[in-house]
Amino acid sequence: MELFRSHVLVCAGTGCTSSASLKIIEEFEKQLEENNLEKEVKIVQTGCFGLCEAGPVVIVYPEGAFYSHIKVEDVKRITEEHLLKGRVVTDLLYKDAVIENQVRDIDEVDFYKKQKRIALRNCGLINPEDIEEYIAFDGYKALAKVLTEMKPEEVIEIIKESKLRGRGGGGFPAGLKWEFAAKAEGDEKYVACNADEGDPGAFMDRSVLEGDPHVIVEAMTIAGYAIGANKGYVYIRAEYPIAVKRLQLAIDDAKRMGLLGEKIFNTGFDFDLEIRLGAGAFVCGEETALINSIEGKRGMPRPRPPFPANKGIWNKPTLLNNVETYANIPQIILNGPEWFKSIGTETSKGTKVFALGGKINNTGLVEIPMGTTLREVIYEIGGGIPGGKEFKAVQTGGPSGGCIPAEHIDTPIDYDNLIELGSMMGSGGMIVMDEDNCMVDIARFFLDFTVDESCGKCPPCRIGTKRMLEILDKITEGNGTMEDIDNLERLAKNIKAASLCGLGQTAPNPVLSTLQYFREEYEAHVLEHRCPAGACKALSNYYILETCKGCGICMKACPVEAISGERKQVHVIDLDVCIKCGECMAKCPFDAIVRR
Amino acid sequence: MATNILTVENFQKLAKVIEENKGRQGALMPILHEGQKIFGCLPIEVQKMISEELEIPLSEIYGVVTFYSQFSLEPKGEYVISVCLGTACYVKNAQPILDKISEVIEAKPGGNSPDGKFTLLATRCIGACGLAPVITINEDVYGRLVVDDIPKIMEKYL
């Protein structure tokens, strides 16, 4: 084996790839060649490091130097200074990774300090396109153990014992699901993986598939052995091309090495995996809709029971888990259920990955032990709200979840606590909102999404969500009445009770939770025709503050000549003429124009 | 667009794809994905051929094609502009960006510009939340945008 004195890890997740990390890799290769370092330094293209805000990210080992916001031009300097002369380029390091010119270990950086990585353990560490790197990090060891030392029932017992709950949102005990599928009668059974991550603002599953695809291959094979299936399907969004490519490569490599296919590890067990692409329908994240889609039908849900464990794909018993659930399996097998149970809260064990986004300094992917508080995630890991703005609410669970206000920010995160607050764990989107976000508008945004994505099969969801959206439109345009708010609440409760599948049953949550915690905002829109956050266009106006220097830039920017004023005097906007385009506010160099 | 997509060559490619997938269970979706790659969209002529070869009623295939937002009955423009309207982008003002692009290229979300050169799409989360708000134009990604950036970016493509 070749030995290298330095490793340069470059993030090639979707976030960093979008900001040219592949060009950075090319440039490193070129620079190493020019400096004759290609035998001494190795470039590793990895999956997501998590701290997307700092992207593109480059880490150089053995120093553990964490470079952030790297541009192609910076590569030459890093190569000549750091790799050639051994001097870390401190001004390019991530701001939190340098203290008094000393490089700080990456685990000591605030963003990572409170995290615990199980599902993401290999993401950002190994090259996801190299099966040998996965194997070097204990990859396929759990599968070997299961196939050569354990009976299927023993595997299921371990998963049950670990108290792992489904990470796709519902939180159903995974072990029970496995047991149901194992006990179901059928000549053929299937294992399926739900990688149809449709929740807007969530990208946990994609990062696992991009950063550590083999973990899914290994876990699904283990599941196949446990329930007696020889075939598995991974249903992935077609919008995730990098994930699809890397998973296909992982499947091919695993087959080549005899870790997938016929007679795995020379035992009598055969297992094969196939990728099926989604085609842009959010409802396909619902398990029965996903099954219909795999079968080549419209992705509409089926009534349950029968549950997929009894009648799933082609009406055969099917075990369906989410990506993150599978990503935990090999570690549970290797370290035992006691280890897994020691992490987390009474009812929710292990860790959860969240995609932290919105009005937060450290946008990115975090994995925390269950029971960590929202405050720790937002302020310690996430670094707080940018621009000195005030925290208003955090949205979890996407279109199925709700907005949690500041008063509950010290709540420990677990399945039951979030449901208690009128939200839910969901797949793991966590969007932070500040004082500039209008809660009525956010509810409207989610309903707009649900109306678009409702499959149309059951009337409560198809018609009900549309009616709710109409009412929310009316309120955000300033034409709402108090009766509308009552109707909205009543509709929400009825849709929740009467819809066929999870999409409709949870669609009213964004409305109900904002009504619960931010009712006064709804009332301000209706009674005072005012949007307190200044976000609803119809209800807010632009004003010039006393701090105006009279420079005249806004006057020139205004397309309808609504601004007047003498030079060096405070200017005024004529609200009757103003079309609220916002050009003036965008151009003002003194931040003297506000919208409220 | 004036270019004819329903060429003999394209239909031959489709026939090959159908042949390769015919034996598979649930072959329809993979074939539709490939068909869309070949033709750029799935017009009724293409659906008819798939229907005859797979012996699935045309009505059912039309039902599937129109159910999924990624399948399109009409050709897309030379440049497909996708504005991410995921939650993270939305709370960071993606809507005004969509409005601005719509104004510049004279296309409504989901539609083409009058000359057929651009297709404007409001897409769900593309997962680049660290770059929010973000748009993609074909393979190019533009992130951390403000409305003022749009005219400059669009100049490259107009």
Boltz contact constraints between the chains, C-beta under 6 A:
constraints:
  - contact:
      token1: [A, 14]
      token2: [B, 127]
      max_distance: 6.0
  - contact:
      token1: [A, 14]
      token2: [B, 128]
      max_distance: 6.0
  - contact:
      token1: [A, 15]
      token2: [B, 128]
      max_distance: 6.0
  - contact:
      token1: [A, 15]
      token2: [B, 130]
      max_distance: 6.0
  - contact:
      token1: [A, 18]
      token2: [B, 128]
      max_distance: 6.0
  - contact:
      token1: [A, 18]
      token2: [B, 131]
      max_distance: 6.0
  - contact:
      token1: [A, 18]
      token2: [B, 141]
      max_distance: 6.0
  - contact:
      token1: [A, 52]
      token2: [B, 130]
      max_distance: 6.0
  - contact:
      token1: [A, 53]
      token2: [B, 130]
      max_distance: 6.0
  - contact:
      token1: [A, 55]
      token2: [B, 130]
      max_distance: 6.0
  - contact:
      token1: [A, 200]
      token2: [B, 86]
      max_distance: 6.0
  - contact:
      token1: [A, 200]
      token2: [B, 87]
      max_distance: 6.0
  - contact:
      token1: [A, 200]
      token2: [B, 124]
      max_distance: 6.0
  - contact:
      token1: [A, 200]
      token2: [B, 125]
      max_distance: 6.0
  - contact:
      token1: [A, 201]
      token2: [B, 86]
      max_distance: 6.0
  - contact:
      token1: [A, 201]
      token2: [B, 87]
      max_distance: 6.0
  - contact:
      token1: [A, 201]
      token2: [B, 88]
      max_distance: 6.0
  - contact:
      token1: [A, 201]
      token2: [B, 125]
      max_distance: 6.0
  - contact:
      token1: [A, 203]
      token2: [B, 127]
      max_distance: 6.0
  - contact:
      token1: [A, 206]
      token2: [B, 127]
      max_distance: 6.0
  - contact:
      token1: [A, 238]
      token2: [B, 70]
      max_distance: 6.0
  - contact:
      token1: [A, 277]
      token2: [B, 33]
      max_distance: 6.0
  - contact:
      token1: [A, 279]
      token2: [B, 68]
      max_distance: 6.0
  - contact:
      token1: [A, 279]
      token2: [B, 70]
      max_distance: 6.0
  - contact:
      token1: [A, 279]
      token2: [B, 71]
      max_distance: 6.0
  - contact:
      token1: [A, 280]
      token2: [B, 68]
      max_distance: 6.0
  - contact:
      token1: [A, 280]
      token2: [B, 69]
      max_distance: 6.0
  - contact:
      token1: [A, 280]
      token2: [B, 70]
      max_distance: 6.0
  - contact:
      token1: [A, 281]
      token2: [B, 68]
      max_distance: 6.0
  - contact:
      token1: [A, 294]
      token2: [B, 26]
      max_distance: 6.0
  - contact:
      token1: [A, 295]
      token2: [B, 26]
      max_distance: 6.0
  - contact:
      token1: [A, 296]
      token2: [B, 26]
      max_distance: 6.0
  - contact:
      token1: [A, 296]
      token2: [B, 28]
      max_distance: 6.0
  - contact:
      token1: [A, 296]
      token2: [B, 29]
      max_distance: 6.0
  - contact:
      token1: [A, 298]
      token2: [B, 63]
      max_distance: 6.0
  - contact:
      token1: [A, 298]
      token2: [B, 64]
      max_distance: 6.0
  - contact:
      token1: [A, 298]
      token2: [B, 67]
      max_distance: 6.0
  - contact:
      token1: [A, 357]
      token2: [B, 88]
      max_distance: 6.0
  - contact:
      token1: [A, 357]
      token2: [B, 129]
      max_distance: 6.0
  - contact:
      token1: [A, 358]
      token2: [B, 88]
      max_distance: 6.0
  - contact:
      token1: [A, 358]
      token2: [B, 91]
      max_distance: 6.0
  - contact:
      token1: [A, 363]
      token2: [B, 129]
      max_distance: 6.0
  - contact:
      token1: [A, 363]
      token2: [B, 130]
      max_distance: 6.0
  - contact:
      token1: [A, 431]
      token2: [B, 87]
      max_distance: 6.0
  - contact:
      token1: [A, 431]
      token2: [B, 88]
      max_distance: 6.0
  - contact:
      token1: [A, 433]
      token2: [B, 91]
      max_distance: 6.0
  - contact:
      token1: [A, 437]
      token2: [B, 91]
      max_distance: 6.0
  - contact:
      token1: [A, 445]
      token2: [B, 90]
      max_distance: 6.0
  - contact:
      token1: [A, 586]
      token2: [B, 148]
      max_distance: 6.0
